[in-house]
Amino acid sequence: MDELIEKYLNFIKNKNLSKNTVEAYQRDINKFKNFIMERNESFAMVDDITVMCYVQSLINESMANSSINRNIVTLRNFYKFLNKNDFIKDSPVIDYELPRVKRNMPEVLTIEEVDKVLSLPDINTHKGIRDRAMLELMYATGIKVSELINLNVFDINLDMAYIRCKGSKNKERIIPLGSVAIKYIEEYLHVRNSYMNVDSTLLFLNSRGKKMTRQGFWKIVKQYVKDAGIEKDINLYTFRHSFAVHLLQNGADIKSVQELLGHVDVTATQVYFDITKKNKLSEVYKKAHPRA
């Protein structure tokens, strides 16, 4: 079974998927492998009962429907690969119906909360200037953290006020930059060479002059949000969510926001429109109802 998993992982690595995505596929498949091994089954022996029992085991672990769906989608793609390459015949995993997922609204900061967080880095220090530049750039463009920490100095064009960003599958998009973000990026670039390893072309470096990690940036964001006294359940996507909602609240059309975020399907952007609509209805109610 390990040999089949290895063949599949080698196959998806050639599809330019991110390292995190490949590792997630590997974890999901290995979890399923361990489950069927306990039942003395192989990948080829899996039937409807096995799939149902596996899903029930995930439910028993209190796994969210979205995570169960991800597991099943991973297995579905894995079995399609096995089937296409004649390692197995048709499998019930391929046609298994996914449970319905209740879409949770992402947490969004208000404009005032964003301003408060962005004002906290101490721009009299090199670290503070770097932190301010990163936060301003993230809020100005709505890029993902993985895209932010992989930006190259040559991806920034301050004269033309845009950044070139590579998303999933190396799909490139051009995103405009606002004047505030440009100001702090310029300040950061003046002090950037004070970090070690200045030969690196990466735009943002950690205090040791190495590449900034997702975990490192998360610590930075979490600390500033805490210092701002904001008690919302934020994550690494909160600035991206806030970017999208604030654009829509101020009149941007959903197709433009979709393009800026790099969403392939507009339905992925629709959730932000729903938040905007919900907030607007609440605002109208508070203003119009005599006992609101």
C-alpha positions in Angstrom: 0.0 0.0 0.0 2.9 2.4 0.8 4.1 1.9 -2.8 0.8 3.0 -4.3 0.7 6.0 -2.0 4.2 6.9 -3.1 3.3 6.6 -6.7 0.3 8.9 -6.2 2.4 11.5 -4.3 5.0 11.6 -7.0 2.1 12.1 -9.5 0.6 15.1 -7.7 4.0 16.7 -7.0 4.3 17.1 -10.8 1.1 19.1 -10.8 2.8 22.1 -9.1 0.8 21.8 -5.9 2.2 23.5 -2.8 4.2 21.5 -0.3 1.5 22.0 2.3 -1.2 20.6 -0.1 0.9 17.5 -0.9 1.5 17.0 2.8 -2.2 17.3 3.6 -3.0 14.7 0.9 -0.4 12.4 2.4 -1.8 12.7 5.9 -5.4 12.0 4.7 -4.4 8.9 2.7 -2.2 7.5 5.5 -5.1 8.0 7.9 -7.3 6.0 5.7 -4.6 3.4 5.1 -4.2 2.9 8.9 -8.0 2.5 9.2 -8.4 -0.2 6.6 -5.3 -2.0 7.8 -7.0 -2.4 11.2 -9.9 -4.1 9.2 -7.4 -6.3 7.4 -8.3 -4.7 4.1 -6.3 -3.3 1.2 -7.1 -0.4 -1.1 -8.6 -2.8 -3.7 -10.8 -4.5 -1.1 -12.6 -1.3 0.0 -16.4 -1.4 -0.4 -19.4 0.7 0.5 -19.4 -0.6 4.1 -15.7 0.4 4.5 -16.3 3.9 3.3 -19.3 4.4 5.6 -17.5 3.0 8.6 -14.5 5.3 7.9 -16.8 8.4 7.6 -18.4 7.3 10.9 -15.0 7.0 12.5 -14.3 10.6 11.5 -17.6 11.8 12.9 -16.8 10.0 16.1 -13.6 12.1 16.3 -15.8 15.2 16.2 -14.3 16.1 12.9 -16.1 19.0 11.1 -18.1 18.2 7.9 -15.7 20.4 6.0 -12.7 18.3 7.2 -14.6 15.1 6.4 -15.3 16.4 2.9 -11.6 17.2 2.5 -10.7 13.6 3.5 -13.2 12.1 1.1 -12.1 14.4 -1.8 -8.5 13.4 -1.2 -9.4 9.7 -1.3 -11.7 10.2 -4.3 -8.7 11.7 -6.3 -6.4 9.0 -5.0 -8.8 6.3 -6.2 -9.3 7.9 -9.5 -5.5 7.7 -10.0 -5.5 4.1 -8.9 -8.3 3.3 -11.3 -6.9 5.2 -14.2 -3.6 3.4 -13.9 -5.2 -0.1 -13.5 -4.1 -0.6 -9.9 -7.7 -1.2 -8.9 -11.2 -1.5 -10.5 -14.0 1.0 -9.9 -14.3 2.0 -6.2 -17.3 3.3 -4.1 -15.0 6.0 -2.8 -15.1 7.7 -6.2 -18.9 8.1 -6.1 -19.4 8.6 -2.4 -21.8 11.5 -1.7 -20.2 14.2 0.3 -22.0 15.5 3.5 -23.4 19.0 3.2 -21.2 21.6 4.7 -22.6 24.6 6.6 -20.7 27.6 5.4 -19.2 29.6 8.3 -18.9 33.3 7.8 -15.2 34.3 8.2 -14.3 36.7 11.0 -13.7 40.3 9.7 -12.1 43.3 11.3 -13.8 46.7 11.1 -11.9 49.5 9.4 -11.3 51.0 12.8 -9.8 47.7 14.2 -7.5 47.4 11.1 -6.3 51.0 11.7 -5.6 50.2 15.3 -3.6 47.1 14.6 -1.6 48.7 11.8 -0.7 51.7 14.0 0.9 49.5 16.6 4.3 48.5 15.1 7.1 50.8 16.4 8.4 52.4 13.2 11.5 53.7 15.1 12.8 50.2 15.0 13.8 48.0 12.0 11.5 45.2 13.1 8.6 47.7 13.5 9.1 49.1 10.0 9.2 45.6 8.6 6.1 44.6 10.5 4.2 47.7 9.4 5.2 47.2 5.8 4.0 43.5 5.9 0.7 44.3 7.5 0.0 47.3 5.3 0.8 45.3 2.2 -1.4 42.4 3.2 -4.4 44.7 3.9 -3.8 46.7 0.8 -3.7 43.7 -1.5 -5.6 40.9 0.2 -2.9 38.4 -0.7 -2.5 35.1 1.2 0.3 34.8 3.8 2.1 32.2 1.6 2.0 34.7 -1.2 3.3 37.5 1.1 6.3 35.6 2.4 7.3 34.4 -1.1 7.3 37.9 -2.6 10.4 38.8 -4.4 11.9 42.4 -4.4 11.4 42.3 -8.1 7.7 41.6 -7.7 7.2 45.2 -6.3 6.9 48.1 -8.6 6.4 51.2 -6.5 6.7 53.7 -9.4 3.7 52.0 -11.2 2.0 51.2 -7.8 1.4 47.5 -8.2 2.7 44.1 -7.1 3.0 40.9 -9.1 1.8 38.0 -7.2 2.0 34.3 -7.9 -0.9 32.2 -6.5 -1.7 28.6 -6.7 -0.3 26.7 -9.7 1.9 29.7 -10.3 -1.0 31.7 -11.7 0.1 35.3 -11.8 -2.0 38.3 -11.0 -1.3 42.1 -10.8 -2.6 43.9 -7.8 -2.7 47.7 -7.3 -0.9 49.3 -4.3 -2.3 52.1 -2.3 -0.2 55.2 -1.3 0.0 54.2 2.4 1.3 50.7 1.6 3.8 52.2 -0.8 5.0 54.6 1.9 5.8 51.9 4.4 7.3 49.5 1.8 9.7 52.3 0.8 10.7 52.9 4.4 11.2 49.1 4.8 13.4 48.9 1.7 15.7 51.6 3.1 16.4 49.4 6.2 16.1 46.0 4.6 19.9 45.7 4.0 20.5 46.0 7.7 19.3 42.3 8.0 21.8 39.5 7.5 21.7 37.5 4.2 21.0 40.6 2.1 21.9 38.5 -1.0 18.4 37.0 -0.7 15.9 38.4 -3.2 13.0 37.7 -0.9 11.2 40.9 0.0 10.6 40.1 3.7 13.1 38.5 6.0 13.0 37.5 9.6 15.3 39.0 12.3 18.0 36.5 11.4 18.0 37.5 7.7 16.2 34.3 6.7 12.9 33.7 5.0 9.9 34.6 7.1 7.7 31.5 7.9 3.9 31.3 8.2 4.3 30.5 11.9 6.6 33.5 12.4 4.2 35.9 10.7 1.3 34.4 12.6 3.1 35.3 15.9 3.5 38.8 14.7 -0.1 39.2 13.8 -1.4 37.5 16.9 0.7 39.8 19.2 -0.5 43.0 17.5 -4.1 42.0 17.6 -3.7 41.1 21.3 -2.0 44.5 22.0 -4.9 46.2 20.2 -7.4 44.6 22.6 -9.3 42.8 19.8 -10.9 39.6 21.1 -12.2 38.3 17.7 -11.2 34.8 16.6 -8.7 35.9 14.0 -6.4 33.8 11.8 -3.9 34.3 9.0 -6.7 35.0 6.6 -8.4 37.7 8.6 -6.7 40.6 6.8 -7.6 39.0 3.4 -11.2 38.6 4.5 -11.3 42.2 5.8 -9.8 43.5 2.5 -12.5 41.8 0.5 -15.4 42.9 2.7 -14.2 46.5 3.0 -13.9 46.8 -0.8 -17.4 45.5 -1.3 -18.8 47.8 1.4 -17.2 50.8 -0.4 -18.8 49.9 -3.8 -16.3 47.5 -5.5 -18.0 45.0 -7.8 -17.7 41.3 -6.9 -16.0 40.3 -10.2 -13.2 42.8 -9.5 -12.8 41.5 -6.0 -12.7 38.0 -7.3 -9.9 38.9 -9.7 -7.9 40.7 -7.0 -8.2 37.7 -4.6 -7.3 35.3 -7.4 -10.4 33.2 -7.0 -11.1 30.9 -10.0 -14.8 30.7 -9.2 -16.9 33.7 -8.2 -18.8 31.5 -5.7 -15.7 31.6 -3.5 -16.0 35.4 -3.4 -19.7 35.3 -2.8 -19.3 34.7 0.9 -17.8 38.2 1.3 -20.8 39.7 -0.5 -23.1 37.9 1.9 -21.3 39.4 4.9 -21.6 42.9 3.4 -25.3 42.3 2.7 -25.8 41.0 6.3 -24.0 44.0 7.8 -25.9 46.5 5.6 -29.3 44.9 6.7 -28.2 45.2 10.3 -27.2 48.8 9.9 -30.6 49.7 8.2 -32.5 47.9 11.0 -30.6 49.8 13.7 -31.3 53.2 12.0 -34.9 52.5 11.0 -36.4 50.5 13.9 -37.7 52.7 16.8 -36.6 50.1 19.4 -33.4 48.9 17.8 
